[in-house]
Amino acid sequence: MIVSVEIPDQFAKQFRLDEASRSRALLEAFLLQQYAEGELTAGQVGEVLGLSFHETEGFLHDHNAPGLTPEQNLEGVRNLERLLSR
């Protein structure tokens, strides 16, 4: 899916966004917001950005994204247990 967003040139210049970096910066901001709201997992963020597990963890850390809650960690363990028991 392609979504176009118009950013006034004055703001693009202020934030030093060129054509190539605009799309990536907006995509990253959107993904970080969705991750913070619990709409995306870290794995989904990494998949969309084409990052490895470690790169994704670094990306989230560098952007001060919130960590997993204990409940999310427990859910991850349960999912892993289900996968390993197959």
DACORRA-V575478 format. One line per field, one symbol per residue. burial: b if it has 9 or more other ideal C-beta (glycine too) atoms within 8 Angstrom, else e. A space follows every 50 residues. Layout:
# DACORRA-V575478
burial->???
This chain:
# DACORRA-V575478
burial->eeeeeeeeeeebeeeebeeeebeebbbbeebbebbeeeebebeebbeebe beeebbbebbeeeebeeeeeeebeebeeeeeeeeee
